[in-house]
Amino acid sequence: MVKKKNANLSTYLSEIAVHGIQEKKGNDIVRLDLRELSSSVSDFFVICNADSSTQVKAIADSVEEEVYKLTQTHPWKKEGQDHAEWIILDYLDVVVHIFRTEKRDFYGIEDLWGDAEATTFKSA
C-alpha cells in the first residue's frame, strides 16, 4: 500500500477533532486508524456519541471551529445537521462521526472497520 504524503497532517487533524469533541464532553471517543487497510476510504475515522441532538450539534460546531482555527480548513462535506442524529464532517483524510448514543449502538460503525487500529480517548 502506498502511504499518503499527508500522513502527518491527517494524524494532526484527527487529534484536533478529538480535542474539539472533548471540549463539548463527547462520549466514548474512538479514533480508527484506517491507513493500513486496503479498503480504507480515509486515513482516520474519529467517532463519538452524545445523549442529545443539541449536544451532537455543539460537538460538530466545536470540531469545525478547532480545525479551522488551527488549519484554516473547512470540511469538504457535512451531512446530518438537520436532525443531528448522526453528523458527519468529512475532511477527506479524516472523517468525524458524531452520533446520538442510540444511533451509534444501532449502526455499530466500529464493527464495520474491525480490522482498524482503535485508540480510545477520555472525555475532557
N, C-alpha and C positions, 0 to 999 in steps of 0.2 A: 504494500500500500504506500502511496506517495504522501508524505507529510505536507500539510499546508504551510506556506511560508508565514502565515499569520497565527501560528500556534500560540505564541506568547501573548498576542493580542486577544485571542479568544479566551485564553485562561484568565487574563486580566478582566475582560468583560464579564466573564462568569462570576468572578469574585465581586465585582461591583454590583451585579444583580443580587447576589446573596446578601450583600450589605444593605441594599435597598429593601429587600424583604425583611431583614432583621429590624430595620428602622420602624417598620409597621407591625412588628410582632407576628410575622407569618409563622405558621406551624409546620413541623416535620419537613424541614428544608433538606432537599437532596440534590446533589449535582451528579449527573450521569456523564461520564467521560466516554463519548462515542467514537473517539478518534481511531481506535484500533479495530472497529467493526467495519467489515466490508460493505454493509448495507446502511451505513450511517448517513443521515440527512444533514447533519451539522456536527460541530465538534463537541458541543455540550448541550444537554437539557438541564435547566435548573427548575426544580419543581417544589411547590409548597401548597399549603391549603390554609383556608380561613373559615371561620364559622358563619360569616355573614357576607352578603353581596357588597355591603358598604366597605367592609374590610378588604375584600378582594379588589375593589376599585382603588382603595387607598394604597394597597401594596403595588398595584400596577403603576399608579402615578409616581410612587416613590422610586421604583426601579427606573422608570423613564427619566425622572429628574436626576438621579445619581449618575446614570450612564451618560446623559447629556452633559452634566456638569463636568465630568472627568474626561470625556472623549469627544464631545460635540457631535455625537451620533444619535440619530433618531431610529426607532425600529423601522425596518424595511416594510413590515406589515404588522397590523394589530387586528385581533379578532376577539369578539365576545364582550365588548364593553356594554352593550345594550342591556343584557341580562345579568352579567357579572357572575355567571355560574362557573365559567372556565374562560379566563382571559389568557390569550397567547400574545406574547411580544416576541416577534421574530427579528433577530439581529443577524440573520443568515448563519454565522458560525456558532451562535448561541441562541437557543430558543427557550424563553421563560414561560412556564406553565403555572398559572395561579388558579387554583381550584377552590370552589366551595367544598368543604370536607366530604360531604356525601357524594359529590361528583367524582372526587379523586378516588374514593373507595370503589365506585362503580366502574370507572374506566381502567383502573389498575395500570397506568402507563409505565410504571417501573417494571411490571411483569413483561410488558411487550419488549422491553430493552434489557432483559435479564442478564445478558452477557456483558453489559457495560459495567465498568468500574464505578461504584457508587460511593460518594463521600457525603456524610451527613453533617449538618451544621446546627448549632443550637440557636434558638430564637434569642434575640437580644434582651 
